[in-house]
């Protein structure tokens, strides 16, 4: 799944916005983000336009690897 996030500012009120796209719609999500950036460039009060993705086929609990301790091991030459 893909999501495009942005902030619209109307009368000094900031409103967070989000539009979701299905996993196969990456091109549509990129086009939508580009349209928002074009509107921003044209003078509309849009800020912090970003796109995020989530792998719906991931296995396990998110952030489960946070407890993993990584150590650098040097190999003697």
Secondary structure as GFF3:
##gff-version 3
##sequence-region A 1 77
A	DSSP	beta_strand	2	10	.	.	.	ID=ss1
A	DSSP	beta_strand	13	21	.	.	.	ID=ss2
A	DSSP	alpha_helix	26	41	.	.	.	ID=ss3
A	DSSP	beta_strand	46	53	.	.	.	ID=ss4
A	DSSP	three_ten_helix	64	67	.	.	.	ID=ss5
###
